[in-house]
Structures are given as structure tokens and as C-alpha cells.
Amino acid sequence: MTLKELAAELGLSPTTVSRSLNGYPEVNEATRARVAQAAARHHYRPNTRAKALATGRAMAIGHIIPISTQHEIVNPIFADFIAGAGEVYSGAGYDMLLSLVADADQSRAYREIRAKGTVDGIILHGPKEDDSRIALLAELGLPFVVHGRATWAKVPYSWVDVNNTRAFQRATEFLLDLGHRRIALVNGLEFMDFAVRRRHGFEAAMAARGLVPDPALMVQGEMTEAQGAHAARAMLALPDPPTAFLCASLLSAMGVRREVEAHGLRLGRDVSIVTHDDELGYLRNGEEEPIFTATRSSVREAGRRCAAMLLGIIADPASAPRHEMLEAVLVVGRSTGPAPASQR
């Protein structure tokens, strides 16, 4: 169905229907509701090109993805974020533009996308502690939202983040309450801001109990199944191996589990595992009962929140920077239990 056909059925002018669908304030609420109902009934969606011409916007949001073998964005968890953001874009009539660039070309890519005017805003992924991209986007005047935070950023910016420090502090406290003292941290790359915050949470919980983490039980790297298995294999071979692992992702936890079972140890009895980000659309943490105890934070929901925040900034560019902190929920599964009596 075309705009003209929809307008004819409603007995309205095409201009009124267009303005109603695009949220213009001069259209009264009764008319707006009638137009919306008819559009939904006929599965009508405004023409993106026409809407762009009418509003002066590109009607697209950009995601610039660095191609690297040493970057957390290669983790498939990114797909869940994009799925959540895409739901919001689609509902608002926006398209998504994904640009894959070499790490060294990111600044050029942001400048080019601004010059071409192909997007109305940017979601920035994988911030480092001191991330130069934030200052660049502020300089370019391109609306943006950061998924995460950059500790040392010197300009104000909008962000959506999970409380990584509190999540890992709480997870560590949970293991300590179970009697574990030899706790291993299998973290993400620690030039990434989220990984630094997670390590701080782990260390703070240990320090509060008068414990000093063993450097031999702390590793960082790409959050993959292979990383978890490699770390667990090395640590379980130590004279005083860990009785518990705290993992930065479900993929890492799966690798740890594989190696634990290869050593003939029982999960939740001989060795405990707590993971983060276990709620993934394509990879379930069990069915009715979780396999892994986890600090649960929905990456898909984070995508929705970032997208909604950015569209709000685009609609009101003069607004102050916006911040949203998400709290992880501790979900107890079968992967944790009291520390072995000999280790308490």
C-alpha cells in the first residue's frame, strides 16, 4: 500500500498522513491514533528516502566495527547487541549501517561518515580507558552513545553501561561465602575499560576479606572458549590449584568447564565456576535451571537502551549528556558449591 492509498482510505490528505506518521505536533492525537492503526493493519511503513527528504535526516545509525584479532568486538556476543539495537531502529523507521575498518583507520572512517552525511548518529563500541574516539566524535558534532564507559575521557558524553565493578565484586563475594579462597579470574583484555572495572571488583572483594589475589590465577585475553580452556589447563596444573573460576563470558566459562571435566573433576563439587553475560539468544545457559551461576546482564537489552538513547539525542541535540547504569543479577546455577573441605 502506498501513502496515497492509505490517505484515500482514511479520507485524509497524504500530507496529513505523512506528518502523523512522522510525529509532527500539529496533528491531533485522535487523527494520529487513527492513522497509526490503519498503517499497522495494512503493514504500511513510510518510505525511508521520502522521510529523509522531509526531515533532512539520513534515517540511519552507524556502527563502525574494527577488524582485529586483538579486540573484544570480534566476540559473537556483539550479535545480541546488534539484534537489540535493530529492534529499536526498525520501530522508529531507521536503517543500520555497519562499516568494517582496520583498527588504524577508525578516525578516518568517522570523519568520512560525518562528511558524507550517511548517518544521523553513531553507537561507539568497546571503549578503552582513554579512548580518543570519544573526543573525535564530540569534535565532529555527530550524535553518539557509548556502549560502556571510558574512565579517562576528558569530554562529556552519553553512555549505557553495566555496573561491571559491582557485578564482579558480588560474584567474588558469593564464592568467598562458599569458602573458596583460591579463586581464579579469567578476564577480558585489560586495555578495555570494562575488563579493568571487573578486575577492580574482584580485587576489592578479596581485599575486604584480607586476601591478596594470586597473580598466577589472573589472566586476560580474548573471551573465547579456547581462552577459558587454556587458562584452566595451566592453573589446574599448579601445586595449589584454584577451587573456583570467575569468568568474563559464557564462552570462557565453557572452556574452563571442558578442562575441569577433562581433569576428572566435578563441576560444582570439586571446582566452581561463575560467569558473566550468560543471557544470549543463540547460546543458552541451560533450560529451566541454569548450568552456570552467573552475573546476568542482557546484551540485547543494552542494545535496545543504547539505540533508544541515541534516537532521543538525535531528536533533541541540545540535551545534556545522558547516562544509564544497568545492574547485573546474580543467578545461581549448578556450577557452584562449597569449597572442598581441604581447601577451606
N, C-alpha and C positions, 0 to 999 in steps of 0.2 A: 504494500500500500504506500502511495506517495503522500507527501504533505498536503497537496491539493485535494486528494481524495478523502483524506482524514478530515480536512476542513469542511468539505462539502457535506459529509455525513453529519457533522456536528452543527452545520448551519452557521459556521464562523468563517472569518477571513483567514487565509493562510498566514497572514502576519500575526494575527492574534494567537493562532495555534502555535506558531514558532516561538513567539515571545513567552507563551505559557510554559512550553517545554523547556525553555532556556532560563526560566526563573526570573523574568523581568517583573519588577514590583508593581507596575501599573495594571497587571492582570489580577482581577479579584479572585479570592480563594475558591468560590463556587465554580467559576469557569476553569480555574487551574485544575481542580479535582476532576471535573468532567472530562477535560482533555486527557489527563493522566490515565483515567480509567479506560477511555477509548483507545489510547495508544497501547496500553497493556493488553487489551482484548484483541487487538489486531497485530500484536507483536511489532509495533512500529518503533523504529529507532531513528532519531534525527540524523540526517546526512552530515558526517563529520566535517567534510570540506565546506559545506554550506555554513555549518555552525562556526567554523573557524573564521570564515569571511565576515560573519555577522558580529562576532565578538572580538576579532583581532587577535585571537589566540591560536596556537598550533594544535590544541586539543591532544597533546601527547606529553608523556612524562618520560624522562630519560634515566637509564641505568647504565653507567659505564663500568664494564667489568674488566679488570686487569687479567691478562693471560699470564699466569706464573705458576711455577711448580713449588714456590715457597710462599704461598698466600692462602689464608683461610677461605677465601671466596671460592676456591676450587671445590670445597666441601659440598656434597649434594644437598645438605640442609638448605642451601640457598634456594633450591626449587620450591620449598614450602613457603619461604618468604615471598617469592615472586607470585605464587598462587594466591596468597592472601591479598597482596597489593593489587593484583589483577582483578580480583572481585570488586574492589572499590573503584578502580579506574573504569571498568566496564559499566558499573551502575551509574557513573557520572558522565558517560559518553567520551571517555578519554582512551587513547591508544597508549601502548607501551613501546618505547624504543630502547632496544638493548644494543649496546656498542661494545665489541670486544677489542681491546687495545693492549699493546705491550705496556708493562709497568712504567717504563720510562716515557711513554707517550701520553700519559694521562692528562697532564697540564695542557698539552696541545689539543687533545680531544675535547676538553671542557671549553677551551677558547673557541674552537671551531663550532661546537654545537650552539654556543651563545651567538656567534656571528651569523650562523645560518638561520637562527630562529626556529629550529625544528622542534623544540620542546618548550613547554611553559615552566618546567621545574625539573629538579634532579633529586633522586634519592642517593645519598652517598653511603657506600658500604665499607665495612672492615676498617674503621678508623684506627690509626696508630695513636700512641700517647701524644705525640706532637705532629699533627697531620697538616701539612702545607695546603692540602686541597681545600680545607675549610676557609682559610684566608683568601685563596684564589676565587672561590665561588662567591664570597662576600664582595670581593673587589669587582667581579664581573656583574654583580647585581642580579644574578639568576636565583630565583627562589629555590631553596633546598632544605632537606631534612636529613639528618644523620641517623642511621641505624646504629646506635651505640653512642659513645662519647669519646672525646679526645681530651685527656687530662690537662695538657699544656696549651690548648688552643687559646689564642690571645684575642679573638674577636667573639662577640656573642653569636649564637646560632641555635637553631631548633633541633631537638633530638628526641628519639624514643629509645629507651634502653631498659634492660632488665637489671635488677639490683644484683650484679654478679658477686660483689663482695659479701653481701648478706647471704646469698644462696650457698656459697661455698663455706662460709663460716658456720651456717646452720648444719650443712651436711657433715662437716668435720665434728661438730659438737655431738651430732647423732651417733657417729662412730665411737667417739670418746666415751659417751654414756654407755655404750655396749661393752666397754672395757678395752677397746683397741688402743694401742699406743704406737705400734709400728704401722703408720698409715702412709701409703704412697700417693703422690699426686701425679697424675698423667694429664698434663695441661696442654693447652694450645700454644701457638707460637707467642712468646712473651715480648715481642715488639708490638703486638696487637693490644690495644687498650683493655679489652675485655679479659684477656688472659692474665694481665698484670693484676687487675682487680680480683680475679678469682684466687690467684696466689696470695694476695694480701688477706683475703678472707680465711683461707686455710691457715696461714701463719698466725693470724690473730687468735683463732680458736685454740691452736696449740699453745701459744704463749699464755693464754688465760688459764691454762691448766699446768703451767710451769714446765712445758715441754718444748724442746728445740727440734724442729724437723731435721731429719737426716738428709743431707744433700744427695746421698746415693738413692734415695727414694723419691726424688723430684726430677721429672723430665718434662721437656716441652717439645712440641713438634706439630706437624700436620695431624689433624684429628681424624685419623683413619683406623680401620680395623687392624692393619699391619702395624701401626704405631703402638696400639694397645698390646698386641701380642709380643712385639719385640721388647717393650718395656717390662712386661710381666715376666718374660723368659729370663731377662737379666736379673731382675730383682728377686725372683723366687730361687735363683741360684746362689744368693748371698748367704753367708753363715747365719745371719739373723734376718730372715726374710720378712716382708710385710704380712700382716694378717688382714689388711684391708686396703682397698684401692679406691681413690676418688678420681673419677674420670670426667674430662671436659665434654665428652659427647657420647652418645649411644654407640656410635661406630667404634670408638676407642674401647668402650666397655665390652663390646662383643669380642674384640681381640684379646682383652685380658681374660675374659671367661674361657675362650678357646685354650689359652695357655694354662690356666688354672686346672681345667679338666684334663689336659694332656699330662699334667704332673700327678694325676690320680687324686686330686683334692676335690672336696665337695663344696660347691658354691653355697654360701650362707651358713656353713658349719665350720669348714677349715679356713676359708677365706671369704671375706665380704667385699661387695662392690657397690658403690653409689655412683650414679652417673648424672649428667645434666642433659637437658633438651631431649627428653625421651618421647615427646609427643610429635611424631612425624606421620604425615599422611601415607607415605609409602613404606614405612618400616615401623611396625607396631611393637610395643613393649609388652608382649603377651596379649591375652584376650580379656577375660573377666578379671583376672588377678595379674598385676604387673610382675614380670620376671625380675626386673631390676628395681631396687629402691632408687628414687630419682628426685632431683630438684626440677620440677616440671615447669617449663615455660614455653608456651606455644609460639613457635617461629612464625607460623601462619598468621596468628593474631598480631604479632609485631608488624608483619607486612601490612595488615589492614590499618593498624594505627598510624604507621608512617605515611601511608597513602592518604588517609583522611586528613592528617595534619597538613600535609603538603598542599592538598586541594584547598584547604582553608586559608593557607598563606597566600596562594595564588589569587583567591577571591578577595583577600584583604591584605595587600602587600605592605601596608603601613603598620600592620600589627606588630607587637613586640614578639621577640623570640618565644617559642612555645617548648615546653618540656613535659615529658611523660615518663614516669618511672614505673615499670612493671615488676611485681614481686613474684618470685618463683614459689611454688607449693611443694613441700616435701611429701612424696608419695612412697609408702613403704611396700616393698615387694619381697620376693623370695630370695633375693641375693644378699641379704644381710642377716647377721645373727651375732650372738655374744662372741667375744674373742675367745679363742681356745684357752682353757684354764691355765695352761703352762705359760701363756704369754701375758696374762693379766697383771 
